[in-house]
C-alpha cells in the first residue's frame, strides 16, 4: 500500500490565514441601497377591517345594521375595493409614464 503522508490533506496554518482574508475586487459592483417600500393602503384598510370583524365576532358583538341584511355591506365593500384598486393602478401608471 502506498504511503501518501507527504501530501497533506488539511490546510496548514498560513493557508487558513490567507483564506480568511478575502477582499472584494475593485471591479465588482457595489450593492445598491434598497429604497423603502411604500405602504399599500388598500391592503392595510382591508386587513384592519377584517381584523375588526374577526375580533368583534369572537367577542360576540351583534351588529344590527340594515346594511348587513341581504349582503348590502358586501356589495358596498366590493364596489369600494374595486374603485380603490382602480385608482391605485391609475396612479401607478401615471407615475411610470
C-alpha positions as CSV (number, residue, x, y, z in Angstrom):
1,X,0.0,0.0,0.0
2,X,1.4,3.4,-1.0
3,X,2.2,6.0,1.7
4,X,0.7,9.4,0.8
5,X,1.6,11.1,4.1
6,X,3.9,13.6,2.3
7,X,0.7,15.1,0.7
8,X,-1.2,16.8,3.4
9,X,-5.0,16.7,3.1
10,X,-5.6,19.5,5.6
11,X,-4.5,23.1,5.1
12,X,-1.6,24.5,7.1
13,X,-2.0,27.5,9.4
14,X,-0.7,30.0,6.8
15,X,-3.2,28.7,4.2
16,X,-6.1,29.1,6.6
17,X,-5.0,32.7,7.4
18,X,-4.9,33.5,3.7
19,X,-8.3,32.1,3.0
20,X,-9.9,34.2,5.8
21,X,-8.6,37.5,4.3
22,X,-10.8,37.6,1.2
23,X,-11.3,41.1,-0.1
24,X,-13.8,42.1,-2.9
25,X,-12.3,43.1,-6.2
26,X,-12.3,46.7,-7.2
27,X,-14.2,45.8,-10.4
28,X,-17.1,44.2,-8.5
29,X,-20.4,46.1,-8.4
30,X,-21.3,47.6,-5.1
31,X,-24.7,46.6,-3.7
32,X,-27.4,49.2,-4.4
33,X,-29.2,50.6,-1.4
34,X,-32.8,49.4,-1.3
35,X,-35.5,52.1,-1.4
36,X,-38.0,51.9,1.4
37,X,-41.2,50.2,0.4
38,X,-44.5,52.2,0.5
39,X,-47.5,51.2,2.5
40,X,-50.3,49.6,0.4
41,X,-53.3,51.5,1.8
42,X,-55.9,49.2,0.2
43,X,-54.4,46.1,1.8
44,X,-54.0,48.0,5.1
45,X,-57.6,49.1,5.2
46,X,-58.9,45.7,4.2
47,X,-56.7,44.0,6.8
48,X,-57.8,46.3,9.5
49,X,-61.4,45.8,8.5
50,X,-61.2,42.1,8.6
51,X,-59.3,42.2,11.9
52,X,-62.1,44.3,13.5
53,X,-64.8,42.0,12.1
54,X,-62.9,38.9,13.4
55,X,-62.3,40.3,16.9
56,X,-65.9,41.6,17.2
57,X,-67.2,38.2,16.1
58,X,-65.1,36.4,18.6
59,X,-66.2,38.8,21.4
60,X,-69.8,38.2,20.4
61,X,-70.9,41.6,19.3
62,X,-74.1,41.7,17.3
63,X,-74.3,44.3,14.5
64,X,-78.0,45.1,13.8
65,X,-77.5,47.4,10.9
66,X,-79.6,47.5,7.8
67,X,-76.5,47.3,5.6
68,X,-75.8,43.7,6.8
69,X,-79.2,42.4,5.5
70,X,-79.2,40.7,2.1
71,X,-75.4,41.2,1.7
72,X,-75.7,45.0,1.3
73,X,-72.5,45.6,3.2
74,X,-70.7,43.1,1.0
75,X,-71.8,44.9,-2.2
76,X,-70.6,48.3,-0.7
77,X,-67.2,46.7,0.3
78,X,-66.7,45.1,-3.1
79,X,-67.5,48.2,-5.1
80,X,-65.4,50.3,-2.8
81,X,-62.4,47.9,-3.0
82,X,-62.8,47.8,-6.8
83,X,-62.8,51.6,-7.1
84,X,-59.8,51.8,-4.7
85,X,-57.8,49.3,-6.7
86,X,-58.7,51.0,-10.0
87,X,-57.5,54.4,-8.6
88,X,-54.3,52.8,-7.3
89,X,-53.4,51.2,-10.7
90,X,-54.2,54.5,-12.5
91,X,-51.9,56.4,-10.1
92,X,-49.1,53.8,-10.6
93,X,-49.4,54.0,-14.4
94,X,-49.3,57.8,-14.2
95,X,-46.1,57.8,-12.1
96,X,-44.4,55.4,-14.6
97,X,-45.4,57.3,-17.7
